[in-house]
Structure formats: C-alpha cells, structure tokens
Amino acid sequence: MCGNAALAETVRRYTPLLRRPERRRFSSAAARASAERHDALIEACAAGETDAAVALSGEIWGGLDTTDEPES
C-alpha cells in the first residue's frame, strides 16, 4: 500500500514466522473465549455502551500477555 518495495519484501519474508505463534495462540480454547470477547466488544461499540467497550478492551489487551502453556 505504501509503495515501499523493501518494506513489502520484508513483510513477505517474515509473515510465515509471525503466523506460527499466531496460529498456535489462536487455535486453542482460549481463542474461542477471545473471539467471544471481541464479539461483545463490537456489540458494545455498536450500542454506544462506552463503559462496557472500555472494560472489554482492557480484558482483550490484558489477555495478550498470558500463554496457554502450563506453568512449570
């Protein structure tokens, strides 16, 4: 989109590496819960429910630093 061939090539080259952890993260049971939170966020935004949208956004972003890995 930006017309920068070097940037486009870099994105093309690294996309497969980025997709691996993305697929691993979003193919779990936690991903279904995340999708439900995103659906609720969309509904809250559409309904103009600002407080609910803010709370859901916090839950969504806060969940990004967790893993599905068992603690050792």
N, C-alpha and C positions, 0 to 999 in steps of 0.2 A: 504494500500500500504506500509506503514512503518513498519507493523508488531507489532505495539503497541496496544495491546488489550484494555487497559484502554482508550486510545485516541479514538479508534474506537467506544467503548461503549458510550463515552461522545458525540461524534458527532452524533451517532444514537439517543441518548436520546434528544438532543437539536434541531435536524433538524426540527421536526414539529413546534417548537416555532419560528424558523427562517423563515420557509416557510410562515407563516401567514402574516407578514408585507411585505414579498417579493411578495406574490400573490396580496395583496392589492395595492401595489405600481405599479406593472406591469400589472394590469388588467384594467388600466384606459386609457383614450385618450392620456395622456402624454406618456404612454408606447409605443404607436404606433409611436409617434414622436421620441422617444428614439431609437426604432428599425430602423427607417429611418436613424438616425444619425449614428448608428452602421454600417448599410449597406454602407453608404457613406464613413465611415472610412475604411472599408475593401477595397472598390474600390480605395480610395486614396492610401492606402498602396500597393495594387497590381500594381498601375500605377506609383509608386515611387514618388508620389506627397507629399513630406515631409511637406511642409508648411501647406497644406490642412489637412493632417493627424494630425499634431500638434494642429491646430485650432479646429478640430472636437473632438479630445481627451479632450481638455480643456472644450468644451461645454458639453461633456458627463459627465466628472467628476464634473464639476461645477453644473450640474443639480441634483446631488445626494443629495445636502443639501436642496432642495426645497420639499415641500409637495403639495399634491393636495387638501389640506384642505383649506376651506375659512378662511380668517383672521377674527378674532372677534374684 
